[in-house]
């Protein structure tokens, strides 16, 4: 962890706070600067732009199956809409002086902080799982609610007397609440950033720092003073840094090109890679660098699992989950020592225990990065067995999530038909014999029957992945600038 990773966020809070207190301590510096039209145009224009970006971010979040991006969109919507009310209710511009501007400003940071705090929670927590079920409707519903409340408050500004967020006794408790939620959010994202180094996590950390500083200035500042104006620029900076982080995280040219190309492609490689966000690609590259074998294995298992999922009539959402969850199902192996991971001989019981921790390690890593529950189920449970003798949780029968049961068949098939350091690859017939014999004990019998049907209907299904990988590697050699560098398929 670099020193600036810690110093930067601390300074992002301290500098505005010190500057604000310095201005307040010198009244001759902290002059009154009344600019009604300037306040209206700057605040309203930027806030409305933020709402437009929020909607676009929400659409991107739905495409990449990342609930955290949806929550970020809701934070933008909340901040943008309430800040728009703040600008429209500028005293003596469009309406008489009231408490509405101050209440709207306080509400903007409170609501934005709430959604950012939610985005920091683990994807498998009960609340997030429940909200994930509303993922497609969450943004439209919230947008309707907040627009309705904004219109009501603008038409009836006297109602703000019922929620005096800008006055005691609520002003300072709200400020403390905003500070606590932002500190929790900063801590959680900082812990994730220490490992993954994703630009979006860093952006959220700085955004939360400035939200805290802005909230304090709102509570302690005096209207129209230079020190009071500071919080407007802090909120704008907060929005800008999040937008920048999102662009760097999700809008890289290769990712978006492949996303749209994948909508109509019949190429299996493109169907898989078009679903992957840069975050997932980074995890794949980290896994490949740890174990070169994993690169081809992850891709082949993903192709097998997707074919099996199609045979079992999974929904498009479930197939996307299989694509993103299976391609990193072994990401926990990053934490396995090389001497154990690549040992040519039989593992000792102690080494076996270390290997069997990789599903939990991968799960713990990805649950803080915004992966949906379906993907997390694949990562954690793909080594569970139908009879309850698998690991890490000894789940039994239908306790094992369906997608994990599907990946288990694909995973074992590829492991058997691939050459390892300790044995040669089995033939297709040998692998299918073992899998068939273990249906109802190791595997879900329905998944095995579906895999048999897939292979009998089209033998190319189990022959194709190796050919695709060879062609893909050749294309990357011909166009070395077109794909990220790395040892494997995606990296």
Beta strands, then each sheet from edge to edge (+ up, - down):
end
